[in-house]
């Protein structure tokens, strides 16, 4: 059995990257840029994309860059912090019949962590450190450690994309490469 992620069993879950929350989030540019890279790869590789919005009436909607990058954008509105507390989310997730989640978004120590802790019971879960964040670095780091301790795979966006592709020179590789080259190393990076 391979420890590599399988794109044919994977769903990209984008959690609560909303306009009202973003200005307070550390490394928000990196979170948005890396989420956009994952969206582009998901479109290339036919990986389903699910999006949630936490109480959009008060926290606004998914930021425009992400909303515009997703074809047929239909977010799931939720009141629970963890996505699995929302019946509509669980119903839509089950329809995909996949067993692996890539979870990105904000805030790491609240909605991301609770979602991941719930998901670990039934799914293999990957959390890219550079596509999740919180207002406070301590909250972010503590949540990442807790998720890792409970069984989530803590990765980087680029590491994950290359693992999904697995082979250089393929059509997928050629199509995603321009997106990977867009932001130079170090710019918008998140450091533990």
C-alpha positions in Angstrom: 0.0 0.0 0.0 1.4 3.4 -1.0 1.7 6.3 1.4 1.4 8.7 -1.5 -1.8 10.7 -2.0 -4.1 9.4 -4.8 -5.7 12.1 -6.9 -8.6 9.8 -7.9 -9.6 9.4 -4.2 -9.2 13.1 -3.2 -11.4 16.1 -2.6 -10.1 19.7 -2.1 -12.0 21.3 0.8 -11.7 25.1 1.1 -12.9 26.3 4.5 -14.1 29.8 5.2 -11.7 32.0 3.2 -14.1 35.0 3.6 -13.8 38.7 3.1 -14.5 39.9 6.7 -12.0 37.4 8.2 -9.1 37.8 5.8 -7.7 41.2 6.8 -6.9 39.9 10.3 -5.2 36.7 9.1 -1.5 36.2 9.2 0.0 35.3 5.8 -3.3 35.8 4.0 -1.6 36.3 0.7 0.2 33.0 0.9 -3.1 31.2 1.9 -4.9 32.7 -1.0 -2.1 32.1 -3.5 -1.5 28.5 -2.4 -5.3 27.8 -2.4 -5.4 29.1 -6.0 -2.6 26.7 -7.0 -4.5 23.8 -5.5 -7.7 24.9 -7.2 -5.9 25.1 -10.6 -4.5 21.6 -10.0 -7.8 20.2 -8.9 -9.4 21.5 -12.2 -6.6 20.0 -14.3 -6.8 16.6 -12.4 -10.6 16.5 -12.1 -10.5 16.6 -8.3 -13.8 17.7 -6.8 -13.7 21.1 -4.9 -16.0 21.8 -2.0 -16.2 25.3 -0.3 -17.7 26.3 3.0 -18.7 29.7 4.3 -19.1 30.3 8.1 -22.1 32.5 8.7 -21.7 34.6 5.5 -24.4 37.1 6.7 -21.9 38.3 9.3 -18.5 37.3 7.9 -19.0 38.0 4.2 -18.6 35.6 1.3 -15.6 33.7 -0.1 -13.0 36.2 -1.3 -13.4 37.1 -5.0 -10.1 35.6 -6.2 -11.1 32.2 -5.0 -14.7 32.5 -5.9 -13.9 33.4 -9.5 -11.3 30.5 -9.8 -13.9 27.8 -9.1 -16.3 26.8 -11.9 -19.9 26.4 -10.8 -19.1 28.0 -7.4 -21.7 26.8 -4.8 -20.5 27.2 -1.2 -22.1 25.4 1.7 -23.2 27.9 4.3 -22.6 26.6 7.9 -23.0 27.7 11.4 -20.9 24.9 13.0 -17.2 25.5 13.2 -16.3 22.0 12.1 -17.7 21.1 8.7 -18.9 17.7 9.7 -21.5 19.3 12.1 -23.4 20.5 9.0 -25.8 18.0 7.5 -25.7 19.5 4.0 -21.9 19.3 4.0 -21.8 15.7 5.0 -24.4 14.7 2.4 -22.5 16.4 -0.4 -19.2 15.0 0.7 -20.6 11.4 0.7 -21.8 11.8 -2.9 -18.2 12.1 -4.1 -17.3 8.6 -2.7 -13.7 9.6 -2.0 -11.6 8.9 1.0 -9.0 11.6 1.1 -9.3 15.3 1.9 -7.0 18.2 1.3 -8.2 20.8 3.8 -7.2 24.5 3.4 -8.6 27.8 4.7 -9.0 29.8 7.9 -8.8 29.8 10.9 -6.5 26.9 11.5 -7.2 26.6 15.3 -11.0 26.7 14.9 -12.8 25.6 11.7 -9.8 23.8 10.1 -8.8 21.9 13.3 -12.3 20.9 14.2 -13.0 19.8 10.6 -9.8 17.8 10.4 -10.3 16.1 13.8 -13.8 15.0 12.8 -12.6 13.9 9.3 -9.7 11.7 10.6 -12.2 9.1 11.8 -13.2 8.3 8.2 -10.8 10.0 5.8 -7.1 10.4 5.1 -6.5 14.1 5.7 -3.8 16.4 4.3 -3.3 20.0 5.6 -0.9 22.2 3.7 0.8 24.5 6.3 1.1 27.3 3.7 -2.6 27.2 2.8 -4.1 27.5 6.3 -3.6 30.3 8.9 -5.0 32.1 11.9 -4.8 35.6 13.4 -2.2 34.4 15.9 0.9 32.4 15.1 0.7 30.4 18.3 -2.9 29.3 17.6 -1.8 28.3 14.0 1.2 26.3 15.2 -0.6 24.6 18.1 -3.5 23.5 15.8 -1.1 22.1 13.2 0.7 20.1 15.9 -2.6 18.8 17.3 -3.8 17.7 13.9 -0.5 16.0 13.2 -0.6 14.2 16.6 -4.1 12.9 15.8 -3.1 11.6 12.4 -3.4 14.4 9.8 -0.6 14.6 7.2 1.0 18.1 7.5 2.5 19.1 4.1 3.2 22.1 1.9 1.2 23.0 -1.2 4.0 22.4 -3.6 4.9 19.1 -1.9 1.3 18.0 -2.2 0.9 19.0 -5.9 4.1 17.2 -6.9 3.0 14.1 -5.0 -0.4 14.1 -6.8 1.3 14.4 -10.2 4.1 11.9 -9.4 5.7 12.1 -12.9 7.4 14.9 -14.7 6.6 15.6 -18.4 2.9 14.6 -18.2 0.2 16.9 -19.4 -0.8 17.6 -15.8 2.7 18.6 -15.0 3.0 20.9 -18.0 -0.3 22.6 -17.2 0.3 23.2 -13.5 4.0 24.3 -13.8 3.2 27.9 -14.7 1.1 28.2 -11.6 3.9 26.8 -9.4 6.4 29.3 -10.9 4.1 32.4 -10.3 5.3 33.2 -6.8 9.0 33.1 -6.0 10.2 31.1 -3.0 10.2 33.1 0.2 7.6 35.6 -1.0 4.4 34.9 0.9 5.9 31.9 2.7 4.7 30.8 6.1 7.4 29.7 8.5 6.9 27.6 11.7 
